């Protein structure tokens, strides 16, 4: 399955927001990740519509998570950005061509549909098992214990 770059940006932003001491402006998040502010703003709005982040306006405004990071899964973020539609949609191609399957034969999903549905359920289950808090722990392990101290200091400047 191919996901948009916005998924990566949104997940990374949620990890940073999980460590922020207050709202973080879009411009700061974009600058931190070296990405386009306008494109990131679109994805932050999608996260907001999904109820994962909220925004406040004003001089000290910005985005923050709406609930604890251990209550937001990676799947939540993916669905906020990519939508709720399944990745695979069966079009019953077996009913086309010179030797189409009968409607009776097509009452049950074909093997292609079954394997694609199973794969989708597996990747959704895997993403449902990992929270933003889990990813923050991974970042700390990978980059060192001072990583988020430095991130918080940078965001505060």
C-alpha positions in Angstrom: 0.0 0.0 0.0 1.3 3.4 -0.9 0.6 6.3 1.5 1.1 10.0 0.9 4.0 11.9 2.3 1.5 13.7 4.5 1.2 10.6 6.6 4.9 10.7 7.5 4.7 14.4 8.2 1.6 14.1 10.3 3.0 11.2 12.4 6.3 13.1 13.0 4.3 16.2 14.0 2.2 14.2 16.5 5.4 12.9 18.1 6.8 16.4 18.4 3.5 17.7 19.8 3.5 14.9 22.3 6.6 16.4 23.8 5.7 20.1 23.5 5.0 22.1 26.6 2.3 24.2 24.8 0.8 24.9 21.5 3.2 24.7 18.5 2.6 27.0 15.5 2.4 25.5 12.1 5.4 27.5 11.0 7.5 26.1 13.8 6.5 22.5 13.0 7.2 23.0 9.3 10.6 24.7 10.1 11.5 21.9 12.5 10.9 19.2 9.9 12.1 21.2 6.9 8.8 20.9 5.1 6.4 23.3 3.4 4.3 25.3 5.9 1.2 25.5 3.6 1.2 21.7 2.8 1.7 20.9 6.5 -1.1 23.2 7.4 -3.5 21.2 5.2 -2.5 18.0 7.1 -2.8 19.6 10.5 -6.3 20.7 9.5 -7.1 17.0 8.6 -5.7 16.0 12.1 -7.9 18.6 13.6 -11.0 17.5 11.8 -10.3 13.9 13.0 -10.1 15.2 16.6 -6.4 14.3 17.1 -5.1 17.9 17.5 -6.7 21.2 18.3 -5.6 24.7 17.5 -5.5 27.9 19.3 -5.1 31.3 17.7 -3.1 34.3 18.8 0.5 35.1 19.5 1.0 32.0 21.6 -1.3 29.8 19.5 -0.6 26.7 17.6 -1.4 23.0 17.6 -1.5 20.5 20.5 -2.7 16.9 20.8 -6.3 16.6 22.1 -5.6 13.6 24.2 -2.6 11.8 25.7 -0.1 10.4 23.2 -0.7 6.9 24.5 -4.3 7.2 23.4 -3.5 8.1 19.8 -2.5 5.3 17.5 -0.6 5.5 14.2 -3.7 4.1 12.6 -5.6 7.1 13.9 -3.2 9.5 12.1 -3.1 7.4 8.9 -6.9 7.4 8.7 -7.0 11.2 9.4 -4.7 11.8 6.5 -5.6 9.1 4.0 -9.3 8.7 4.8 -11.4 5.8 5.9 -11.8 4.1 2.6 -10.1 0.7 2.2 -6.9 0.6 0.2 -8.3 -2.2 -2.1 -11.7 -2.0 -3.8 -12.9 -5.1 -5.6 -14.5 -4.3 -9.0 -15.5 -7.9 -9.8 -13.2 -8.0 -12.8 -13.9 -11.8 -13.0 -17.3 -10.9 -14.5 -15.6 -9.2 -17.5 -14.0 -10.5 -20.6 -14.9 -13.4 -23.0 -15.4 -15.9 -20.2 -17.1 -14.0 -17.4 -17.9 -15.7 -14.1 -21.6 -16.2 -13.4 -23.4 -14.0 -10.8 -23.8 -17.2 -8.7 -20.1 -17.8 -8.7 -19.5 -14.2 -7.6 -21.6 -14.4 -4.5 -18.5 -15.2 -2.5 -15.4 -12.9 -2.6 -12.7 -14.3 -4.9 -9.2 -15.2 -3.7 -7.8 -11.9 -4.8 -10.3 -10.0 -2.7 -9.9 -12.3 0.3 -6.1 -11.9 0.3 -6.3 -8.1 -0.1 -8.8 -7.8 2.7 -6.7 -9.9 5.0 -3.6 -7.8 4.2 -5.5 -4.6 4.9 -6.8 -6.0 8.2 -3.2 -7.0 9.1 -1.6 -3.6 8.4 -4.4 -1.8 10.2 -4.0 -4.0 13.2 -0.3 -3.4 13.2 -0.7 0.4 13.1 -3.5 0.2 15.7 -1.0 -1.4 18.1 1.5 1.5 18.0 0.8 4.8 19.7 2.4 8.2 19.3 3.8 7.6 22.8 5.4 4.4 21.6 7.1 6.2 18.8 8.4 8.9 21.2 10.1 6.2 23.2 11.6 4.8 20.0 12.9 8.2 19.0 14.5 8.6 22.4 16.1 5.1 22.1 17.3 5.9 18.6 18.5 9.5 19.0 19.4 9.6 22.7 17.7 10.6 26.0 18.4 14.3 25.4 16.5 14.4 22.1 13.2 15.8 23.4 14.9 18.1 25.8 16.6 19.7 22.8 13.3 19.6 20.8 11.5 21.4 23.6 14.3 24.0 23.9 14.2 24.6 20.2 10.4 25.0 20.1 10.6 27.5 23.0 12.9 29.8 21.1 
